[in-house]
Amino acid sequence: MVEVSIVICTRNRANQLDAALQALTDIRSEHEWEAIILDNGSTDHTGEVIAEFAARDSRFHHAHEPQPGLGAARDTAWRAARGRIVSFTDDDCYVATDYVDRLMEAFSKRPQAGYLGGRILLHDPTDAPVTIMTRETPFDIPPRSYVAAGLLQGANLAFRRDVLEAIDGFSRDMGAGTPFPCEDIDAVAMASWKGFAGGYDPGPTVSHHHGRKLADIARLRSGYDAGRAAYFAKFIARSESRKAYLAGFLHQPHATPLLENVARSWRYLVLGTRYLRRHRQVAAMLPFVGAVAVQPIACAILYGRAKLSGMRTANNA
């Protein structure tokens, strides 16, 4: 019986994918595992790369999803998987050789966990230190709680199959390749509010070869803002999670000047309401709009406190 399915979704990154798949072939484990490699409508030679690995190793399986977007791709891929645990990584990540063993160990230590994030290291030290998770100590996420955006990341994220079934998989209109790149944390939050506990374990490790430099960070953050706006709008709109997500939204750690927070909140307002309109949740806009209106003031207070604390520290030095 397949115990672990490792899912990689890809689109037009054949050369990068080759290295990621080679890392999978280097896995050493007594546990039975498989790899689901999903081509999300590539027009380069991605299909040939996947076919070559599948021909060499029967554990590799080729899947297809024409609808663009990582949410749709991952939603199709997990349904093709057979593993009791379904793990997701990216086509620019290299799994460690002990990845499967450490993943099985992490879930066996936490039998109540429905999902777990793992460690994400920076592969190239000249890349910007973003989209990584280097924490060396585990933590737990209780069920029905606010989950901060970015707390766990889709580059190294695993679910029990029954949890994916309970939440009906990933939101197909979210993820990279859509206006709202947040399918990973959205799935985590859906699992949390279905009553599943989860957390983070540093054992299962991947190296992220993302290639982004410092000049790319502003564009990256702009995309993340769109995802976060949709994420907050969705869970503020839901009555059961509204209180927790209103509190989480207002206490985001953005201790920055007022004008910067006003600009950020305006982006959240535009993008979040766009998401709600797409889902015909116009009536749910009011609490989200109210939270967006208040957030710059809350952040300005945090910024003022941080500045005052810094001045006091300097005066006492």
N, C-alpha and C positions, 0 to 999 in steps of 0.2 A: 504494500500500500504506500502511495506517495505521501510523505509526511510534510514536505515543504515544497511549495511552488514559488519560484522567483520570477517576478514579472518585470520586464523591461519594455517600455513603449517608446517608439522612435519614429522620426520623420525626417528624411533627407539629411541624415548624418552618418552615412555609410562608413566613412573612415574612422570616426570616433567610435561607432558601434562595434567595429571589429575588435578594438582593444578591450571594450567592456565585456564582450562575449568570451574573449580569450581568458579574462580573469575568472569567468564562471567555470571554464574547463579546468582551472587550477584548484578548484574546491576539493578538499579532502574530507570525506565524511563517510561513516557507516550508515547514516540515515539515508533513506531513499528520497531523492529530490528531483525536480524537473525545472526547466526554464521555459516560460512562455514569452516569446519575443513577438511583439505586436507591431506591425507596420501600419502607421497611421496615415496612409495615402501618399507614400513617398514617390518622387519622380526621378530619383537618382538610382544607384545600384544597390540600395538597401536590401531589396528582396533577394538579390544574389548572395549578399553576405549572410543573411539569415539562412538561406537554403543550403549554403556550403556548410555551416556549422550543424544544421539539422541532419545533413547527410553523414557527417562524421560521428555524431553523438545522438543516440536515440532519445536522450533526455531533453533535447532541444525541440521545441514545437513552434511552428510558424502560425501566427494569427493575423487577421486583418480587420481594420475598422476604417471605413472611408470618411466618416464624419470627423472633421478636424477638431482637435482639442484633447488635452490630456485626460480630462474627466471622462469623455466618451471612450477614449482608448483604454483607460484602466478599467472602466466598467465592463467593456467587452472582454478584456483579457482575463479578469478574475473568474468570469463565468466559464472560460475555457480551461481553467486550472483544475487540478484534481487534489491538490494538497489540503491537509487539515489546517495548515498555516499558509497564508498567502502573503508573501513579502514583496514589496515594491521598491525598486531602485531606478536610477536613471541611466540613459545611454552614455553619459559622461562620467559614470562612477565605476570604480573597480572594487568588487567585493574581496574581503580577506579570504585566505584559503580555509580558515576555520569558521567561515560565516554561518554555515548551516548548523554546525555543532553548537556555536554560541547562541544562535537564535533558539534552538530547541531547549538549551539550558535556561535561557531567559524566561521562556514561557513555563518551563517546568518549575522554576522557582516561584512563579506567580500564577498559580492555577486559576485564580479569579480574574486575571487580566484578559480582556478581549482584544486589546491592541497594544503594541509597544513600538516606540521609536528607538532607533539605535544611533551609534556614534558616526559622525560624518567628519572626516579629516580633510584638510586642504592638501591636494596631491602636489600641486606646483606652488612652491613658496613665493613665486613672483606674481601669482594671482592675488586678487583682492580677497581679504579674509571674510567672505560673505557666503551665505548658503552652506554653512558648516555647523556642526554641533560637537564640540570637543569636551563637554562635561564628562568627568570621570566617575561621578557618583550617580546612582540610580535615583529616581523619584517616582512617586505614584500620583495618579490623577483619579480622584474619587468619581463615582458616577454622578450624573446630573449636576455638573459643575461647569463654571466658565473655563474655557480653554483658550489661552492667549494665542493669537496668530503667531506662527513661527515657533511655538513651544516644541512641537514635533514637526519633522519635515519629510516630505514625500520621497526624498532621495534615499531614505532608509526607514521604512515604515511597514509594519506587518500587522495583519489582522488574523484572528481565527476565522475560518470560513463561515461558521455559523453566525458570526457577528456581521459579516458582509451580507449574508442572507437576510438577517434581521433588519438591516438598514436599507436593503435593496440596492446595495452597491454605491457607486459614485454618482454625484450630480453630473449629468452629461453636458450641461451648459457651462461648466466651470473648468478651470485648469489652463495651463499654458496653451496658447493657440486660440483662446477665447478672450472676451473682454474682462473676464473675472478669474485670474489665476489663483485659485484657493481650494481646489478640489481635495487636497490632502487634509488640511485642517478642518474643512467642512465635514469630511467623512468621520474624522475623529470626534468632532462635536456631535454628529448624529449618533454615533455609538454611545457617547457619554450620556446623551439625553434619552437613549433607549434603555439606560440602566446598567451599562457595562463600565467596569473599572478599566484603567489602563495605566500607562506610564512610560518611563524611559529606562533603558538598560544600556550601559556602555559596551557590553560584550560584542554584539553583532556590529561589525565595523565595515565601512566603505570609505574609499578615498575619492574625493570629488574633484575631477579635472575639468572645472567649468570654464576656464580660460578668460574670465572677466578681469579687467584691470580697473584701477581706480576711476578712470574716465567713464567707465560703464555704470558706475553705481547709481548715478542720478536717474538714468533711464530704468534701471532695475527697480529702484524704489518707487518710481512712478507706477510701474506695473503692479507692484505689491500693494500700493495704496488702492488700486482698483479692486484687487482681490479682497483686501481687508474691508473695504466699504461694503461690498456685497455680502461678505461673511457676517459683519455686524448687523447689517440691515435684515438679513434672513433670520438671525436668532433673536434680534430685538422684536421682530414681527411675530415670533412665536410666543404665545402667552406663557407657556411653561418655563421658557428660558429667558424671558424678557428682563426680569429683575437682575439676574446674574450678569447678563450681557450689557445692560445699561451701566451697572457698576463697573464692569470691566472696561467698557468704552471710555468712561469718564476718568478712569484711573490709569490710562495708558501712560507709560513712562516717557512722555515727550516734554521734558523740562526745557523748552525753547521759547524764544521771544513771542509776544502776542501776535504780531503780524504774520509770522511764519505759521503759527497755529491756525490763524484765520484762513490763510490760503489752503492749508491742508484740510481744514474742516469743510471749506467750500467744495474741494474735490470729492470728499466723502459724501457730501450732500448730493452732488450731481450724479456720482456713480452709484451710490446706494439706492437712491430713488429710481434710477434707471433699471437697476436689478429688480426692484419691487414692482415696477410697472410691467416689466417683461413677464412677471409671474402673477400679474393681475391682483396684486396685494395693495392697492391704493389706500384702502382704509387703514392699513398697518403702517403707513408712512408717518403718522403723527408722532408716535413715541421716538422713532428714529430721527426725525427732523428736530424734535426737542433736544435730544441728546447731542446732536451735531451743533446746535446753537449754543449749548452750555459748555461744550468741551473746551473751546479756546480760553474761556475764563478760568476753568479748572486748571488747564495747563499753564496759564499765566501765573496762577498762584503757586504752582509747583516750581516754575522758573524763578519767581521771586524768592521763594524759600531757599532754593538752591544757591542763588546769588548771595543772600543774606548769610547763609551758613558758611559760604566760602569766605566772605568778608570777616566773619567772626573768627574763623580759623586762622586767617592771615594776621589779624590783630593780636591773637593770643600766641602767635609763634614767636 
